[in-house]
């Protein structure tokens, strides 16, 4: 089942690493990229690999690693440092196109081949952090099999666009970034993958986070990135179907089951057809 909450933690912070497993996140992302300054990159690799090995057999959330982008020249060294510790997956930031994802796919396959029988390591790509990435989103229609999901980001993109701000005064994204969010979701759907909502910077504003997470769930995103443990329960709640939603979905499926071969059914004064049946099935798949 795709995680609802994806919590970032700096790979070089002993204090934050010590408490991340108790945050309740469905997945944890040990970060080697933006949360780590250049002078600590080597330390972050070492600490991340050690953390992965320490908790390899410990019950808890899957431990992913965000490596540095291919363009940084650091990605392959990151992989060499952490892959022997068997992370649950790799998050790729700032790919300029699907070609960067394919290079990560190739590199992972080469490392995995050294251990016969090793499971395939999935990838989540942050697919919109450069202008070129946005312009080439159509390339994700036929991605490598190990690509699990797409997510998006606005902070690096706004820097590249020369924007001073990317949000309105109320914290909501301006039009350009709402467009990019939609394009990422469409690219994910076209590739047959789920889309993950980007993070909310205001970790002390619980109401704003709840509103954005609820909207993302309504829009069809599968989960959301988090940058603080306090955000995790709010995100989990937003992406967990309510009892009322579950019960209605079951009634929808029951109505179709009672009319085998029918393309449309009546339920509580509404005409429902195939898309409603699929929506009900997908919602029930998210019940934990």
PyMOL commands that set and color helices and strands:
alter all, ss='L'
color gray80, all
select helices_A, chain A and resi 14-20+38-54+70-72+75-85+98-112+131-135+137-142+155-161+175-190+206-219+229-238+243-257+274-285
alter helices_A, ss='H'
color red, helices_A
select strands_A, chain A and resi 5-10+27-31+62-67+89-92+122-126+147-151+194-197+223-226+264-267+270-273
alter strands_A, ss='S'
color yellow, strands_A
deselect
rebuild
show_as cartoon
